[in-house]
Amino acid sequence: MAIKNVSQRTLPGPTVVPLVGSWATMLKFFYDPCTYSRWLHGNYGEVVAMKRGDPAYVFAFGPAFNFHLLSQPALFEVGKGTILKVPKDTAWGRIQFYNLLNMNGEHHKRHRHLMQPAFHKRQIELYHADMAALTLRMLDRWQSVSQIELHAEMKKLTQRITVKTLFGLDDEEEIDRIGALFQKLGASQLLLMFTPLIDMPGMPYHRTLRLAERLESFIRVMIAKKREDAEATDVLAALVHAHDEDGTRLTDDELISHTVTLYAAGHVTTSNALAWAIFLIHQHPRIHADLLAELDSTLHGEAPTLESLRQLSLLDGAIKESLRLLPPAPTSMRIAAEPCEVGGFALPKGSTIFYSPFITHRLPELYEEPDRFKPERWATLSRTSYEYLPFAAGPHRCIGAEFALQEMKVVLAMLLQRYRLAIVPNTRVEPKGSNLDPAYGMPMRIIPQDRRFERVPVRGSIHRLIEFV
Ligand code: HEM
């Protein structure tokens, strides 16, 4: 492809330290994407190189570059997956093989089209009762404790909701057993970054393969059950019954991989989003009070119905605002399939270009007082999908976005009415890592909702990211 109008200037960016090369820069970025990307943007502008050369690693900040990257999927592709060499002839290889986030072009289009019905609005509404029932169980459990680790609780809850809605399991013990299997597999896989792939008892690889086999056979059994049951309303049932215009369906191997991806993509992001939303609401007493007033007048202490969820406009604004300030996917990337141009700079094929919802969401020209938590701004504000993109944009936009938003609304509406959570004073609060985990946890005291709205002093980098007023 001929590239026109390219600049002869060198790409701006930090100086690469000899020997450690660009790896040190990358590590800093992955450890603390908010602070580091702000520093890059503030010091070097809209297009910044983390590594020059062939291939280059480049940041492109702002809505115009979000559009440039995300609306040209043939030129800017999603990555081909993990850096580990995953053997395809093992259960571990099979369960990861089909993943929307690694697929491009027609292949992606076909799979996405087949998966879409499981995430249609009507279908997601069917998951509402499970979301509310599992939230109620968690809130009941909290009655007998005085303090919780909020982040861990949100992970447990979103994991249960994901397993329940994926497979339609009724038995709570089985839900937890399958959730634990997914978790163990995730943890075991992580170790493989640092250990050889040797299938011998005692080795992490051996453990990973056995866990993957157990998960694969469980999902195979579930697929067979869903084929028999035309009435089932869970996600897997919707995937099993989905078909193209010509009758083509997803194969068993495809169904297994997609189920595993949905679990992985769905629950960490949503649990972090919930933990930050709860933290931000409780640290803004006036907004907390207004939200309670909205919930009282609409729900009168009851769990939200589908109908009442639609009436909670301030809650909707609080969720939007929390996803704006601390998006669980603060940055993502695309790979250049051909030599290309970004911001007037020529980049070789294979270059990695990062875009940043986090930086976009903090641009003062798009959001007045960008570091303040102002849910009410969404009553009048409207932004394009490249200006507000916690779920990304374009053909890879999150397929579970509506699912996550409904889940967050149900959980928040029920939790806020029942309890006031007070973070333990002077807790260090810092969003870190590629999903903005609260790095030092979120210990919260549990108080029955007494409407004594107050901010608790906390420490940490959160003060550089949020302007509390
Ligand atoms: C607040 C919660 C969530 C956030 C912030 C989030 C964010 C994202 C983002 C940013 C992407 C696109 C990544 C990229 O293109 O670079 C994505 C894709 C995806 N998400 Fe989510 N997600 C959330 C919840 C969920 C849930 C609940 C599910 C499933 C039940 C899910 C399943 C997926 C899948 C399968 C993709 C790949 C879509 C494709 O490539 O076509 N996500 N998500």
Boltz pocket constraint, residues with backbone or C-beta under 6 A from the ligand:
constraints:
  - pocket:
      binder: B
      contacts: [[A, 100], [A, 101], [A, 102], [A, 112], [A, 261], [A, 262], [A, 263], [A, 265], [A, 266], [A, 267], [A, 269], [A, 270], [A, 273], [A, 327], [A, 328], [A, 329], [A, 332], [A, 333], [A, 389], [A, 390], [A, 391], [A, 392], [A, 393], [A, 395], [A, 396], [A, 397], [A, 398], [A, 399], [A, 400], [A, 401], [A, 403], [A, 404]]
      max_distance: 6.0
